[in-house]
Amino acid sequence: PIPCVPWQSQTSGQVDGPYLAMVLPASTEEGRKLKKRYAVFNRDHSIAELKGFEIKRRGELHMIKYFQKEIFKTFLKGTDLQTCYDIVGAVSKRFIDIIDTKAVNIPDHDIFDLITENKNMSKSLEEYGNGRSTAITCAKRLASFLGNEMLEGGGLQCKFIISAKPFGSSVSDRAIPVEIFKAEKPIMKQFLRKWTKDHSMDGDDFDIRNIIDWAYYRKRIGGNIQKIVTIPAAMQKISNPLPQLAHPDWLDKKLREINDPFQQRSIKNFSRNRTSPSSQKGLSRKNPRDPDSAKSVQAICRGIDTGLSAGLSGYGYAAGQPEAEEATLPDGSKPTAGRGPPTRTWLEVLA
């Protein structure tokens, strides 16, 4: 015989936490929400989970990675929200100052480490066809001074920076491979003049600080600081912890409207919510089969019957009772034959 085994249903779950803190970024665009991006910290200040940030992406701008690595643990400092953002703002200021001062106090090799991007080409250059990207531009320029054998096969690693010249060109057309700065001086100058389309370059023009598009990198690092620091601070009613990095226009407008003491109030604030006649009619309807509704109808009928009985009693009648023998009207006359008392109550009639 087959043994009878009782059916069982089991559900296993995992409870996370409790945690010390959680950092959530904000979007730089109005009305847009960022999904699946957060940093969770254990009570011993270690990172429990990190998801969606650039620090985990390959080939991302090193400066952004360094910023996020330092800024996350800084959120655990301070005694309250204001002091926390003061400390976070000081750390952010160091990174934005590097851009604003054009890294004047930083050695060249550290500059390359901060602003170099690294892209891997999984396919050969021919397979990309007429596509345009910073990695494709970098690969073509590497082949132009190192030889076409660099493009054979796949897996080419492209390390590049973004130059300010030629002005007006797209970012993909301004990618310059870092390897050119390791070449001999004449070769370096020749190709830099060609790629920047500035044949008048000479002397200090070949300094890396004068080639980099600092506005591009400020936008990159500044946007990251806004997402993690300044916009979340504004949403929590904290003044901008990094004043040299302005809020986006939409957020600045919203803050001005909130803090304006002479703000014009909307006319909607002076109106009250009133139920529409149609909704009132719908609310007043009752199902006649509803017990409560039936009780209400009976009460109304009972009131009608009571009122009619009182009126008839004034003429010498009592509703539902036989006619009195000496019934008289108020003027002393006797009622006519057609004016007899009711024989049934109104409840009986309505039933």
FENHUJO-V677641 format. One line per field, one symbol per residue. phi: phi as a letter, one per 30 degrees, with the letter a starting at -180 (. if undefined). A space follows every 10 residues. Layout:
phi->???
This chain:
phi->.ddccddbbb bcbbccjdcd abcbdbddcd icccchbabc cddcidddab bicddccdid eddddddddd ddddddcjcb dddddddddd dddddddddd chhdccdedd ddddcdcbbc cdcdddddic dbaddddddd ddddbcjddd cdibidcccb bccdcddidd dddcdcdddd dcddeededd ddddddhbdc daiddddedc cddddddddd dddddddccd dedddcicde dbedcddeed ddddddddcd dcdddddddc ccdcddeddd dddddbdddd eddddddddd dddddddddd ddddcjcbdi bddddcdbde djddddddcd ddcbdddddd d
